[in-house]
Every structure is written in C-alpha cells, then in structure tokens.
Amino acid sequence: MVIITQDMIQQFQNLMEASDEPLKITFENLHQGYPTETMIRFLKARDGNISKAHSMLVDCLKWRTENEIDKILSKPIIPAEFYRSVRDSQLIGMSGYTKDGRPVIAVGVGLSTYDKASIHYYVQSHIQINEYRDRVILPSATKKFERHISTCVKVLDMTGLKLSHLNQIKLLTVISSIDDLNYPEKTDTYYIVNAPYVFSACWKVVKPLLQERTRKKVQVLSGCGKDDLLKIMDYESLPHFCRRQGSGSSRYSRNSTDEDCCFSLDHGFHRQLYNYINQQAAGIKPRAPLKQASFHVGFPEPNPTGCKIVQTIETEFHKLENQNQFTGEQNEVKTNGYEHQKETNA
C-alpha cells in the first residue's frame, strides 16, 4: 500500500495553486473545506504518482465545470411520479451509519431493472446521490460524530442477479467509470450479500483483474450478511434486506412504500434528498417553469482495465448461458425419454 507523505501533498498543492480560477472555484465545491484530504484521495487512486493524480483531479474538475455538476442538486427529476419510477428501478438508498459514523449506502444490484427511463436520468440520479452524500450527508456526519468523515460503506444486494443483467452492462460501466474518475476513494468497503452462483462464477474470474487496493475493499459475506454487518453497525442501520436470513432480500421492496425500505421514495433519506433538490431549484432566480428533461452529463471513456473486466464478465455470462441451455436440453431429453418409456410400458 502506498504511503502518502507530506512532501507529496505539498507538491500536489503547488500544482493546484497554478490552476485557472474556474477550476479553483469548483475545487472548493469538491473538497468542502478539506483540500488536503481530497488530494490524498486522488493520490491514493493513482498509487502516489503526483503527476497522474494531478491530471486526474484536473480532468475531474474540468468534467464538473463542463457538465455543471456544481448545479446538479438544483435539477430535480420531475414529475414526482416519474422520479418514483426511477427510484423503483434503480435500487439505491441510505440505511443509516456505521458505529464510527460512516454512511451505509445500500444497493439492490440484482433487482435493479433500469427500464423506466433513459440512461441519462439514471446517471443524473446517481450523481445527485453522490453529490448529496458529499455536500450534505458527510458534513452532517462529521458534525454529529465530531470527527472528519469523508467516506462511506456500501452493501450490495445480489438477490435476483441473472444472466439477463448483461443487458445493463453499458449503463453500469458508465456509472462505474464516473465514480472511479470523479469520486475516487469515497467507499471504504463493499459488502456483497445474498450472492447467487452467477455472481460467484463472475467474481472468480474478475477478482484477479482488480488492483490489490480494490480487491481488499470487497468482502463477500455469507447469506444476508447480518451477523458480520452487526459488528460494524447497529441493527437499526442494517439495510432492510439484511435484517433476517431468507427474507427474500429486496424482492418484496421493489414496489413497497414501507418507510423501512431504504430504496423507496417514501424512505426518510429519499424524502430529504428530493426535498433538498426541489428547494435548491426553487431558490434559483429568475425561476423558469420546470420542464421534464434529463440532465445530460458527458460519459467518460472507460479505462483499459475496466474494458477488460467488462469483456471478462460478458464472456463468463455467455459461458453460464450456454451451460444452462445445455443443462436444459439434457433435462428435456431425460424427460422425453422418461415419457416415451411410460407410453411404451402402457
């Protein structure tokens, strides 16, 4: 693991001081009063290479400026009914905090369908959650727990993961690239729960392709992960799909309005987020009538490693698909043979 020294930080800071004024302004919005910690994140993401970390941060700031990311929390997805459909098909929410104050982000990977809106709405929603986390949730946690908190943990629910999810690979690659390039080192640990065979098969071939730093962040837990997660968070902060073994995970929650389901628009986190965005929009003067339109963001090009991982996943999915077809054909032959034998005996 790379050690970030004070000298490295100072060199990075000197480079940033030479930035243009627009980039300095958006950098202030990005670091939220913690410029050193932000530079450390980018240094870690580039294994301590100052030049590469600086280029990465400058590219991030340009992306933010060109796409007006600083204003994205004043761009509500409307109407509310449409936003609810986005929430019901992009399962993500916040269930609480770890014992040391880090937000717990829950993601329903296996049951997210991404079929109620265009890719631009889902990307907009994802970035808004990132920005709300960084501008509102983390500063609030820092104040509440009386220490600087700049990262979260994520609990990824794999319930319902199927071979058909290959159709979502483009969208998921875009979202992953945006996070890797513009929100590096914001997640301490990824906890995988309710993992079916299809995940285990893919993880086996993808894991060696990941950087050691990333591999160490991923923990595949047994079952719903309840016992392991209770070591780092209280029961009240457990995502709903982790609260009891064999609960069917997030399956029952897709269309639920239960306030206990952190994916639902009726959950406290999403109510606060949506109200915040609408309040920010209302504060812009002069105010033009809001129209239903997605907030288009430039999609970054995935890096070579990311492309290789996607190709590996696609290959593994096709292998599993062929195996399933072969198994199905074999079962059909056995069934037909059994039926033929019954008819002969009769």
Secondary structure, 3 states (H helix, E strand, C coil): CCCCCHHHHHHHHHHHHCCCHHHHHHHHHHHCCCHHHHHHHHHHHCCCCHHHHHHHHHHHHHHHHHCCHHHHHHCCCCCHHHHHHHHHHCCEEEEEEECCCCEEEEEECCCCCCCCCCHHHHHHHHHHHHHHHHHHHHHHHHHHHCCCCCCEEEEEECCCCCHHHHHHHHHHHHHHHHHHHHCCCCEEEEEEECCCHHHHHHHHHHHHHCCHHHHCCEEECCCCCHHHHCCCECHHHCCHHHCCCCCCHHHHHCCCCCCCCCCCCCCHHHHHHHHHHHHHHHCCCCCCCCCCCCCCCCCCCCCHHHHHHHHHHHHHHHHHHHHHHHHHHHHHHHHHHHHHHHHHHC
